[in-house]
Structures are given as structure tokens and as C-alpha cells.
Amino acid sequence: MEFLNKIRQMSLYERAPVFTCTGNDTLAHLVGKLCATKAHRIFLVNEDIHPVKVVAVSDIIKTILKS
């Protein structure tokens, strides 16, 4: 519990980076951003920069395999 309390008290700049994209971004842009950042997921945000969905690498693979 002590560890969680310390994490919650940290400023936003001390936490792990969060990667975002918008609904206007292409799938190629999203994949490029994931590759460049070596992240496994990216947050889809609205105009107010509020998270709407989380897109994971596995979601992209499933979508490609379905088509």
C-alpha cells in the first residue's frame, strides 16, 4: 500500500509517459507511433483530450487478421 500511495502523490511528469491519438489519425500513423515509442497500447482521445478508448497491439493484429 505504501508503494501505491507514493505513486499517487507523484506529479504527472514523474509518471510513465502516456501516448495518445485522435479519431482522425490513420491506422498507419497509429502503428508508426506504437513502433516509435515501443508502447503496447495507445489511448484514443476526443477533442477535449479525454480518453475514449484504448487500442492495443493485439487489437490491431486481430483487425488485420479479420480482413
C-alpha positions as a printed NumPy array, in Angstrom:
array([[  0.   ,   0.   ,   0.   ],
       [  2.841,   2.379,   0.746],
       [  4.138,   2.   ,  -2.822],
       [  0.737,   2.905,  -4.285],
       [  0.462,   5.951,  -2.07 ],
       [  3.873,   7.182,  -3.283],
       [  2.879,   6.691,  -6.923],
       [ -0.378,   8.591,  -6.443],
       [  1.485,  11.525,  -4.899],
       [  3.931,  11.835,  -7.804],
       [  3.406,  14.612, -10.306],
       [  2.276,  13.801, -13.841],
       [  5.766,  14.484, -15.168],
       [  7.311,  11.821, -12.941],
       [  4.957,   9.062, -14.089],
       [  5.305,   6.883, -17.168],
       [  4.523,   8.627, -20.456],
       [  1.073,   8.256, -21.996],
       [  0.709,   8.068, -25.767],
       [ -2.427,   9.331, -27.482],
       [ -4.039,   9.552, -30.893],
       [ -7.284,  11.002, -32.21 ],
       [-10.078,   9.588, -34.327],
       [ -8.633,  11.483, -37.305],
       [ -5.332,   9.57 , -37.206],
       [ -4.835,   6.767, -39.707],
       [ -4.061,   3.195, -38.749],
       [ -0.627,   3.632, -40.331],
       [  0.043,   6.658, -38.106],
       [ -1.115,   4.74 , -35.033],
       [  1.093,   1.732, -35.84 ],
       [  4.017,   4.051, -36.552],
       [  3.579,   5.771, -33.213],
       [  3.4  ,   2.443, -31.375],
       [  6.578,   1.256, -33.115],
       [  8.443,   4.505, -32.48 ],
       [  7.562,   4.566, -28.789],
       [  7.786,   0.783, -28.289],
       [  4.459,   1.008, -26.46 ],
       [  1.911,  -1.813, -26.355],
       [ -1.163,   0.388, -26.174],
       [ -2.244,   3.895, -27.084],
       [ -5.176,   5.977, -25.858],
       [ -7.716,   7.315, -28.324],
       [ -8.77 ,  10.755, -27.081],
       [-11.56 ,  13.148, -28.054],
       [-11.297,  16.871, -28.834],
       [-11.077,  17.681, -25.116],
       [ -8.191,  15.21 , -24.718],
       [-10.334,  12.877, -22.624],
       [ -9.689,   9.16 , -23.189],
       [-12.367,   7.388, -25.203],
       [-10.778,   4.001, -25.942],
       [ -7.558,   2.077, -25.533],
       [ -6.068,   0.482, -28.64 ],
       [ -3.602,  -2.33 , -28.024],
       [ -1.231,  -4.021, -30.443],
       [ -3.341,  -7.174, -30.116],
       [ -6.422,  -5.2  , -31.265],
       [ -4.581,  -4.118, -34.399],
       [ -3.408,  -7.666, -35.139],
       [ -6.947,  -9.031, -34.707],
       [ -8.31 ,  -6.377, -37.072],
       [ -5.705,  -7.156, -39.727],
       [ -6.304, -10.901, -39.464],
       [-10.085, -10.455, -39.882],
       [ -9.691,  -8.571, -43.179]])
